[in-house]
Amino acid sequence: MIIAHKNDETGKIQTVAQHSIATAEIAENFAAEPFKKVVYNISLLHDVGKYQKSFQDKILHDKKTRVDHSTCGAIEANELFKNNPMSIAIAQYCIAGHHSGLPDGGTKSDNIDDPTLQGRLSDITRFDDYSEYKNELNFSPINDNDILRLFSCAKTPDDIKECFAFITRYCFSCLTDADSLDTANFCTGRDDKELESNFKECLKKINDRLSSFEHKTELQKARSALQQQVYNSINEDSEIYLMNMPTGSGKTICSMKFALERALKTGKRRIIYVIPYNSIIDQTAAVFEDMFGESANILRHQSSFCIDDTDYNEDYKTLLKNVTENWNAQIIITTSVQFFESVYKNKRNRLRKLHNMADSMIIFDEAHMMPAQYLQPCLRAVSFITKLLNSEAVFLTATMPDFDTLVKKYSLSTSRITELITDKSSFDKFRKGDFTDLGELTDEMLLQKACTAPSALIVVNKRSSASKLWDMAQGEKYHLSTYMSAYDRKQTIDTIKYRLNELYKDFPDLTDIPQERKIIVISTPLIEAGVDLDFYTVYRELSGLDSILQAGGRCNREGKRKNARIHIFSFGKSTDAKVNITKGLISKYNDISSQECIKEYYRRLYDFNDESIRENTIAYDCTDIKNIAFASYAQRFNMIDSNTVAVAVECNDESISLIEQLKTTGYTNHRKLQKYTFTVYEYELSELKKQGVVEEYNGICCLTNIDYYTKEKGVIFEAKDYYV
């Protein structure tokens, strides 16, 4: 009896044959039709190395010695799938990496000391005999033609390499999720369930909500007409849909209705709503949870959301934790970091989700915020998911780049793209104010102008600028930056919202307001997305056009006032390309919020970054499919700034308890602790450590001197002139 797993509690064993067959059947069920045979065979083969005597000794006698069992299946793939080189390559990458992660392909000169696929295959004499698997496992015939037909969408050599890399990750996803689920089922009796939602009931509720809205004012009529343009395209069969709708036009609900309609029409299994920031998810999830009620069980997968903090019962919490591992849910709200890193990382815990992106409607909210340096891999991911996995994508934003051109330039020229809003003549009705350029200002001049308004928001590019301005400002003032913990930022935002409402209630005509009641908020760009605040006027430091327009959305949000103003200013010259592109457009266009200006901004921005966009792909550094750098590229693919470090701080009783637990035991609830962290750059962390106010406990940094932190500003450095 050849053992794969042993349950010490029950005394039961699972043979390699039992585990391999069960894994293969689960993985085959996961896989889309063209991949079923290759996924079944890969899964059947993945653990044949456990037939080695050395592995059986290890598992029977609880030996701690390491036995390489993964490489064996990769070796056998060469013979079993003879004359099918594409299937061999996919199988070898997947099987060799099914524990440690997809490896780099390497070169033929690599040896056993190199952690590459070729290095691991260089010495096949080191393994014990494992041929007994041939008497227990039966493989299906494989024909490369099933896979090769999928490459018809690839028109260039890079397309082919990228397509192969995507297919390999997809097959790896099916294998590793099936392997994990069968192992968990044997070891714990865990029965994997789907987090279900009723799409028909959700659509009914969203229609009820839309029908309750009035259509009397010009703005309401324009909003309804724009949404109707989207609904008129429900029967369009495309792969990528562009939904360009202004702020205030109801694009969030509109996109979900479109996704539900398409899902029901085409039999899609999932709706995945992808958002760039954690802060926006809270607001979006609340909208959908309130609207759908019991008709939808929504999975929220974001780093700042802790399931243990919810009021759900323990069984439901367990289900949520389980489905978070592989996205086995029908409605998912997640971040762009989670989504794209679940395509481009190489470890099994990330890639397990990839196969569940198939047969999905995927909405990318604020799609323009895909970072320029990762534009090509992001667009390629969307193209392959929609082209090969029977999914459809919706790009949703108020500031739409020319994605039709960008997708065909940087991704697949064969992608089918449909623009849902073709008549943009009503966009002007959603303008909340005019943009004016004040040129270069000093701190004093800026604050002098801002303090004349009933309420003013000042958005600056650097945390140091925000901190300095807050020190100088008088009266009722608030500060927002990532120097503050997420907990304190939320507390501050809630306070600002309350105080603004009180101001507008006490002074409805916004005149004769005492100076001490006027409100100034000084913030970094974090306020520009997902923060529902309404200011009389906004001052935005010169930045990228998209950021300026987003900041403008915090001014006169309800559109109740005419002649509202969003002021653009600078503190001096800048070398930032986005800043200088925007500066040129301000001189050229009377209305920088026009569609022509927005299109030109993105065209200039992507033209400027063209070389770096093209270089930052997995195909760039490899010559063919045998030396794809899965592991190396995964290490480089970081959509968030990897030069920043989170530092935990005591904000309330819960945070004090979590940090104390960490200090005492070395362990704590990381997700719960996350909202009590602020971020600093690595060199700032080094400075704080030099000052002796930060300690590290089991890899987590904690601020140990609370005098260096205030709820109003966050972390404060002892050297007052020490800022980013």
Buried (B, 14 or more C-beta within 10 A) or exposed (E): EBBBBBEEEEEEBBBBBBBBBBBBBBBBEBBBEBBBBBBBBBBBBBBBBBBBEBBBEBBEEEEEEEBBBBBBBBBBBBEBBEEBEBBBBBBBBBBBBBBBBBBBBBEEEBEEEBEBBBBBBBEEEEBBEBEBBEEBBEBEEBEBEBBEEBBEBBEEEBBBBBBBBBBBBBBBBBBBBBBBBBBBBBBEEEEBEBBEBBBEBBBBBBEEBBEEEEEEEEBBBBBBBBBEBBEEBEEEEBBBBBBBBBBBBBBBBBBBBBBBBBBBEEEBBBBBBBBBBBBBBBBBBEEBBEBBEEBBBBBBBBBBBBBEEEEEEEEBBEBBEBBBBBBBBBBBBBBBBBBBBBBBBBBBEBBBBBBBBBBBBBBBBBBBBBBBEBBBBBBBBBBBBBBBBBBBBBBBBBBBBBBBBBBBBBBBEBBBBBBBBEEBEBBEBBBBBBBEEBEEBEBEEBBEBBBEBBBBBBBBBBBBBBBBBBEEBEEBBBBBBBBBBBBBBBBBBEEBBEBBEEBBEEBEEEEEBEEEBBBBBBBBBBBBBBBEBBBBBBBBBBBBBBBBBBBBBBBBBEBEBEEBBBBBBBBEEBEEBBBBBBBEBBEEBEEBBBBEBBBBBBBBBBEBBBEEBBEBBBBBBBEEBBBBBBBBBBEEBBBEEEEBBBBBBBBEEBBBBBBEBBBEEEEBBBBBBBBBBBBBBEEBBEBBEEBEBBEEBEEBBBBBEEEBBBBEBBBBBBEEEEBB
